[in-house]
C-alpha cells in the first residue's frame, strides 16, 4: 500500500502551516513543517498512528521540490515496530535554507510511505511502547530533562529510544530531538533519564522554551521465534 502527501512549504516564519493527514490502510500520517528560524527551518515532521490490531513496519520517503518542480532532496526513514494505537514520528531534514533562516530551501514536498506487518512467518513481535512511562519532566532555561520507566513487566529486546517534538503557542512544530535513557531501561521496572536542549533560534541566538512537547518511546518490543 502506498499513498502520497503533497503540501506547500511556508515562505515566511509567521505564516500558518496546515496539518496534512493521509491514510495507508489503517495507518494515518499527519505532517507539520518546522517554523523556527534555524538550519532546521522547513524540516517535515510526520506523525504516524497504527490502527491495525498488530504491529506494523513503516517505510517513508519525503521528496523536496523547488519552484520549478525539480527535485532538490530526498529523505528516507522507517519505523520498525509500531503497535496497535501507538504513535511515532519521523523527522525529514529539509534542504538547507538561505542564510536568513526563514526561507525554506524548497517550494513543496511529497511524502510517500508503505506499511507491512512487522515480523515474518518465523517470528512474532509484541510492542510495549505504551508501557514505557514518563515519570516526570523538568524544564530549565535551555533544556528538558525526563525521567522514564520500563513499566511493561517484561525484559525488552532493546532499551527504548525517545523522540521529542516541541511546539510553540500556535501549535506549530519548532523542534525535534531523538535520545536514549541512561542507564538503559531494557529490564522491567528500571528507571532512566535523558536531557535534551530546546530548539535554538538562530536569529536571536537563544534557546526557545516550547509551549508544549510530546514524547514518543520507540523500539520497546520483544520478538519470539516460532
Phi, psi and omega in degrees: 000139182207140179213165189234141168256138168233128181210148178276144175279158176284150178259339181227155183298324187274353180286146180289146175244116184279150172289144173237126184233132178225174182227139165233107186059236179254027175242124180259158178221126174243134180242147172222153182256134179294128186244011179278137177294103184189174173299343178272359182302130180093353175304145181257119180259117184247121180258122181251138175230135183259123176252002171289154180270026176211159181293146179230158171252142182235127173246124188229148178225137174242124178250130180255139183234151174273185185294339179270001180085009178274140180289132179247340179194149173234134178232130183233140177204175184213160169241120190279320185216103179243114185282175181303131178063013177273153178237140174215171190230144168241131177253119180263120180287125182280164172301150181302134178275175177290174187291350179280352176066008179231010175242118182293154179274023180201167180254329176207165178225160178224127179248130172235150176207153176242152183233135177213153177299138176284135178106185182224185177292349181255357186214149175238134179251139173236125181266138179236025180304323181288347179266003173268115190255140170272112183279322181197159175226150177227135183242127175249195182289333187231359184205163177248131176246138188226136174250126185232158183220141170277099181258020183282340186075010184234153168274115185279161177292329180219157170286132186295158170253169184222128172258135180238128176246128181257141181233150174269187185291344177263012178065032174259145180290132177236000179180157178219135177226153180227128187209174176227156182275146174232128353292170179297157183239042177294321184278150182297138177082354182284153182237137179224176185219149168213157181225136182221144180288151173291165173301149183248125178273114185287341179279323181261352184056043181223150171286144183251116177286126185285158173287328176201170177211158177233139181243128182239109173291149176212163180066023174266085183217166175230132177250134177241135181264138184280000000 
